[in-house]
Amino acid sequence: MSMPGKVLENYTLVVRDGRILDILPSAVAAQRYAATVLVQRPRQLLMPGMINACTHAAMTLFRGTPLHGAAKEPAANGRAAYGQDVVRDGVLMAIAEMLCSGVTCFADRYCFPDATARTAAEQGIRAVIGMPVAEMPSPWESLQLRDEYKDHPLISTVFAPQAANTLSDATFARLATLADELDAGIMIDLHESAAEIAESVARCGMRPIERLWQLGLLTPALNAIHMACASDQDAALAQRTGISISLCPQSNLKKSGVLPPAATFAASGIRMALGSGDGTPFQGLDIWGEMKLLAQMSGAGPNPLGAWDALAMATRGGAAVLGLEGDVGTLEIGKWADLCCVDLGGPATQPLGDPVTQLVFCGGRDIVSDVWVAGRQLLADAEMTRLDWSGAAERVGAWAARLNIGE
C-alpha cells in the first residue's frame, strides 16, 4: 500500500459505504473488523486510482478512421456531425480502456456532454464534465446539465471553453462573472502551441495567459491544459494567480514536438495533473505513459522530478486540479475508496527494490488487476464487472465500419 513518501507492507484498507474507514496493519485489522467481503492481494500494491485530467473520451471511436483528424471539435453551428449514440459508445469504449489501466476519474470536453455524463454515471466511474462555452448558440444547456448533476456523488461539472483564441473579450468577461457567482471551475487549452500564442499577440497584443489575466479568468478555479509553450514569465504569472495546470506531454510531443516545462512549474509550487489531451486517435487514455515521460523529461536540471512526483501528479495532483482533493486522490480515512491495485509480481517489476520507482518507470496498464470507484469494484482480476464489453465492442466495430466508408 502506497502512502505519501512511503510504502506500507502487510496493511489492510477497510471500506464502509464506499469510503475508507480505516488503514491499519493486517493483523490488527483481522482482530478489529469482521469483513463482509475480503479481497486479498498479497503481491499487489494498492494505491489511489489514477486521474486523467484531460480527455476527449468519445474520440476513441474515431481511431483509424478518415475522420480522426477532423473529429476534435463539434461542427461550426455547435452540433456534431454524429449524434449522441456515437458519443455514448465512444465514451463507453474510453471508460473500458481507462478502467483497465487503473483510471478511476476523468475530466472530459466534447460535444453531447450530457451523453458523456450519463454514460459515466451508468458505469460507476467518476467524471468531471466540461460544459461547452462558445460564441454561437449551443444545443447543450450547460446550466441545466450543472443543475442535473449538482448532487451526484460521481459526476461534477466545469465550464469548458475550447481555447483562449476562440472567444471574445465580452464572452470571457461574462464567463468569469458566471463562474465566480456559481463557484464553478473552468478548464481551457492554454499555450498549447507557438501558433496559438502568435495569433493572440497579433490579434490582442498580448500572450493568451496575459489576456485571460486582464479579463479576470486567472484564479484558482482555472485549469490550464497543456501550457507546453509557457515561458518563465508565463509560469510566474500562473504561480502568482494560483491557477492549476494539466500536462499532456505525449500529446504535445506528438503534435508539436515540444514538452511542457514541468520542472519549472513544480519549482513554483503550481498544482499539476496529467491528462491524455486530445490525442486519442494516436494514443491511449491511460496515464502510465504520461507519468513515465514526465519523470524522464524532468529527471535532470536544478529541479528534477522523481517517481514519487510523477505518481503524485497522476493521483492527488489530478484530484487537486479538478477540485476533488477533499474526496479522492490519496488513501486517507474518510475519502471515497477510489482505488487501483497493481500486480508487482511480474517480470517488468522484479526484482522488487523500490516499488514506486519500478511502478513509474517499468509499469503499465498490463499490471493493473483491480479497480474500485466509491468502494464498488469495477475491475476484478483484470476483468470488468459492470461494463458489458462484448456488447460495446460489437457496436463500436459497427460504427468504425460506417465511419471508415464515410457514411
N, C-alpha and C positions, 0 to 999 in steps of 0.2 A: 504494500500500500504506500503510495507516494504522498508525502506531505511537503509543504514548502521547505526546501533546503534539506530534506532528509527522507529516507525510505524506511518505513516501519515493516518489520518482519513478524509473521505469525500473529497478525492482528485481525480483528473482526469488525465489520461495519454493520450496525444494526439499523434497520429501516422500519418505520411505522407510518402508515398513512401517507406514503410517498416521500417522506422527509427523513433525513438522517437523525436517528435517535441517540446513537452512541458510537464511539470508536474506542476500542479497548483491546487489550491482549486476548487472544482467542481462549486461553484457559480461564480467564476471568469471565469472559462472555458466556461460556458454557455453564458456569455456575449461576450467573446473574439472570440470564434470559432463557425462556423456553421458546424456541423458534417454531413458528408455524410452517415456514419454508426455510430450508437450509441449503445454501449454494456454496459448495466448497471448490476452490480453485487453488490447490497448493503450489502450483508452479507459475501462476499468473501474477501480474501486477495490476492492482486496482487503482484507477486514477479518475479525476473528473472527466466527464465527457468533453470531447473536443467541440470547439465552436467555430463554424465557418461564418465569418463576419461580412462576407460579400458574395452573393451568388446571383445568377440569373438561372434559377433551377430549371425552368421549363425548356431552356435552350438545349438541354441534354437530348431532346428529341430530334434536334437538327444535326447531330453528329453525322458527318459523312454524307450529308445531302447537299444539293446545289444551293440551298438556302442558308447554309451555315454562316456565310459572310454577311448576309442581309437580315438575319433574324434577330439581331441585337435589339432593335428598337421597334416599338409599335409603329403603325403607319402614321402618315403626317396628320391625319384627322383624329389621331388618338385611338383609333380602332385597329387591332391587329388583323393581319390577313387571315389568320386562323383563329378559331373560336375557343371557348372555354374547355371543350373536350380535349383539344390538343394540349392546352396548358395543363389541365388536370393530369393527363397521362405522362407528360414530360416531367411534371413535379413529382409524380409517383415514382418514376424511374430514378429521379435525382435523390429522393428520400431513401430508396432502397440502397443506392450506392453509398450515401452518407452513413446510414446506419451500419452497413457492413464495414465501414472504415473507422467507426468509433465516434462519428459526429452526432451529437445529441441536440444541437441547436444551430439554426442557420438564419441569416438575415438576407432577405430577398428583395429584388427590384425587378419587376417585369409587368407586362400587361396582364389583365384579369387578376389583380391581386386578391380578389375575393375567392377565386378558384384555388389559388395557392394557399390561402389561409384555411379554407375549408378542407382541402386535402391534407394539410399538415395536422390539423386538429383531428381528423378522422384516423390518422395513422399514429397519433400519440407522440409526435415529435415536437420539440419546442421550436418556435419560429418568430422572428421579428419581420413583419411585413411592411414593405415600403409603399406608402400611398403616393401615387404619381402626382407631380406638380408640373403643369405645362402652361404655356401661353394660351393655347387653344382649349376649347371646352373638352372635357374628358368624359367618357361614358362610365368611368369608375368613380363612384361617390366616396371620396376619401373620408369625410367626416362620418358618413353613415357606416363605413367599414370600421372606423375607430370606435364608434358607439357600440357596434355589434359585439366587438371583442374586448371591450374595456375591462371586463371582469373575468376573462377567460384565464385559466391557470397556465396555459401553454402558449397562447398567441398574444402578441403585443404589436403595436403599430408605430411607425415613424413617418414623417414626411420625406419624400424621395424625389427631389428634382434631379434630372439626369446629370447636368454639369453646369459649371458657372457661366459658360457662354451661351446657354440655351434659354435664359430668362432675362427679362428686362429689369432695370433697377426698381421700377414700381412693383413688379410682381415679387421680387425678392424682399422688398420692404414690407409688403403685406404678409409674406410668409414669416418673416421674423416676428412680426406682431402676433400673428396667429399662434405660432409655435410657443411664444412666451406666455400667451394667455392660457393655452392648453397644457403647458408644461410638457410639450412634446419634443421628441428628438428629431433630428434631421440628418440624413445621410446623402452624400453627394460626391460624385467624382471630382477630384481636385488635383491639378498639376500632374495629370496622367502622362502628358506628352509635351514636348517643346512646342509643337504646333498649337496646342491649346493656349499656352502662355503667350506665344507671339500674337495670336488672334486677339486675346484680351488686351494686350498692350496697344495694338493697332486701333482697336475699337474704343477702348476706355481709358487708355493712357496709364494703365497700371496692371500688375500681375493679378491673376484671379483671386488669390488669397487676400491681397490688399483690397480688392473691390468688395469682397464679402465682409471684410472688416469695416469698411466705410459704411456698408449697408446694415450693420448690426447683426450679422449672421455668425460671427466668430464668438461663440460661447461654449461652455462645457457640454451643451446639448448637441453640438455638431460633430458628426463622424465623417472626417475627410478620408475618402477612399483613394488609394494609390499614393499620392504625394511622391511619385517616383522622380520627378524633376524639381524637387524642392531645393532651394539654396539655403545657406546658413541663415540668411535673413528671414526666409520663409519659416524655417524651424524655430527661430527666436520668436516670431510672431505667433506661431502655433502654441509655443510654450507659455507665452505671456497671456494669451487669451483662454487657455485651458481646454482647447479642442482636443479631440482624440483622433487617432489615425488608424485606418485599417490597411495593412500592407498586403499586396497581391504580387509578390516578387516573380513567380513563374509566369503569370500573365504579362507583366511588364517586360520581362526578358524576351518572351516570345514575340510580342507586338512591336516593341521599340528598341530592344537591345539595351535597356537601362535597368538599373536596380535602385530601389529607394535607399536613401541614407539612413538605414535603420539605427546604426550605432549613434549617429548624431541625435536622432530623436530620443533614443534611450538615455543618452547622457543628459538630455534636457528634462527628463522625467515625464515625458509625454506618454499618456496612456496609449497602448498599441495592441492591435489584434491582427489576426491573419485571416485572409479570405482567398478564394479562388478567382474572384473577379468575374469578368465577362468572357473568360477564355474557354468556356465549356466545350466548344467544338473541337478544341485540340488538347484538352487536359481534363483531369478528373476533378471531382468535387471534394476529395479528401484533403486533409491538411498536412499529411505526412511530408509531402514534397516541399511545401512551403516552410515547414519547420526546419527541415534539413538544409534547404537553400539559405534560409535566414542565418542559421548558425554558421554555415560555411562562408558566406559572404561577409559576415561581421566578425570573423574569428581573429582578424589581425587589426592592427592600429591601436590607438591610445585607449579606446573604449570598446574592447571586444565583448561580444555577446556569446554566452556559452549555451550548453544544452538546457540547463535549467531556465535560462531566459527565454529560449525558443519555446519550451514546453509551457511556460507561464503565459506567453502570448496566445498560444493555442487553446488555453483553458481560462484561467482567471482574467487574462487580458481581454479576451473576447467578451466575457461577461461584463467587465467594467465599461468597455466601449459601447456596448449595447444597453447599458443601464440596468443590467441584471445581476450586478455583483452581490446584492443582498440575498439572492436566491440560489445562484448556481456559480460554478467556476472553480470552487475549491471543495475539499472534503471537510466540512465543518458541521457540527451539530446544529440542527435547525434548518439547514439548507435542503432544497429539493435533492433527492437522490438521483441526479443525472450522472451516470457512471459509465465508464468504459473499462473493460477488462482485457488485458493483452497477455498473450502466451509468450513467455520469455524462454521457453524450453527448447525452441527450435535452433537450427544451425546458425541462423543470422545473428542471434543474440547470445551465443555461447562461445567460450566460457564466460559466465556472467561475473564481471568485475564491478563496473559502475553501471547499474541498471538504467539510470536516466540518460547517460551519455550513449549507451548502446541502443536505447529506445529511440532517441532522436536521430542518430546517425545511421543506424542499421535497421530500424523498424520500418513497418509499412502496414498497409491495410490488411495484408495476409496474416498478421499475427493477432488481429482483433478477434476475440472469441465471444464476448458478451457485451450487451449494451442495455442499460436501463434509463428510462426517462421518467422522472417523478415516481420512481420506485417500480414502474411497470417494465418488465423485461421484454424488449423488442427484438433482441438478438440473443439466441442461446446456442452455445457451441457452434457459432458461425452460421446458424440458420435463423431466418426471420420468423418470428412467432405470430405476427399480426398481419403483415403486408402479404397479399396474395401475389407473389412474384410471377408465377406461371401465367396468371390471367393478365397481369400488367405487361409482361413481356410479349404476349401474343398481340395485344392492342398496339404496343409500341412498334412491333415489327410491321403491322399493317399500315400505321401512319408513315413509317420510314419508306415503305414501298411507294405510297402515294406521293410523298414529298420528293422522292428521287426522280419521279417521272413528271413532276411539276403540276400535279392536279390541284 
